[in-house]
Amino acid sequence: MSNKLKSAVVILCMSTLSFSFSTIALGQKTPSLKEVFKNDFAIGTAMNTVQIEERDPKAAILIPQQFNMATPENIMKAEIIHPQWDTYNFEPADKLIEYGKKNNIKINGHTLIWHSQLPGFARKIESADSFKLFFTNHINTIARRYSGKVFSWDVVNEALNEDGTMRKSVFLQKLGDDFVTEAFRLAQSAAPNTQLYYNDYNNEQPAKRAGCISLIKKIQAAGVRIDGVGIQGHWHLGKIPLKDIEESLVQYSALGIKVMFTELDIEVLQRNFQGADVSQRMNNAASLNPYPNGLPDSLQQRLASDYAALFALFLKHKDKIARVTFWGVNDGQSWLNGWPVPGRTNYPLLFDRNFEPKPAFYKVIETKEKFNKEK
Ligand code: XIL
């Protein structure tokens, strides 16, 4: 090789090296959850309209960096997507599908059948026959339209009471006990290649879990497909039910289905009940909003340890888990600022109000590094 050629090769190698160093250095500034957990489970976020329309520039950068799945926080719920008997409002959901394609983010449709956020007309239907027609049309129309476009559906959301019995929802009253199986049967034929899930809160708790297992077995016994169960995961600081979660992972996966954590957030403010019944409210009082100007460091650290313990458990059982989805991108956008007490300043997620990673974020990443070392 001539000297000239040699030095050209050296220069080329050096510039390639320095290029890759600088990209690594840039990338290392903030690790990416979806990259860190890419061999373990998908990482999702709930998305609101502003984020779907990319009207929030910081969210528009952060979401594709950190997440590979998204669940619409509201726009696929019946009251929005199906406001009148014959009227469907597909535009927002179509935008989300486009957003997903563009950013390599798979979409979990949320949700076909849920007693909450139902359109007014559906609540007013009196005859069982008409209600059945609404139920059938609703699932067929929406599941067909997004077949092959969404990766998965929360086919039925929150059909159970805390004691594991069936909730006396309008669906149960009008259609009887089998409505869950029927919803999956319809979804299976309307969306043959879409993953179909049952989703609930507190279904890691023993009594509700037992009801959930019976429900899943019933669907399976009818020869109808169910691919997974979603545990919402609206938990509380210092009270993560790790033992119940672990037992649930083992018991649900024994049914031959995947487990998803679908709406993860950790409440740091006072609440006098557990779970996520959206119709439950608490009276407002200044004492219920103690940290309007920032979360004290001691609580940041406790939040970080709770998230670390949770992710250590997820990693231990990663073979059973398909996805972990946070219910929101950053603290400022979390529904827990408005529920069950309006106007609070809450801190349940991994990114703060400026989209900066919190100590809990770094603890989650550290948990994975530790897991790799101990393997
Ligand atoms: C919540 C949304 O985050 C809020 O914006 C909306 O006002 C009420 O619903 N369980 C679910 C989610 O399955 O759909 C709920 O989302 C939170 C509880």
Residues whose N, C-alpha, C, O or C-beta is under 5 A from the ligand:
A	BS01	XIL	E73 A276 V278 W335
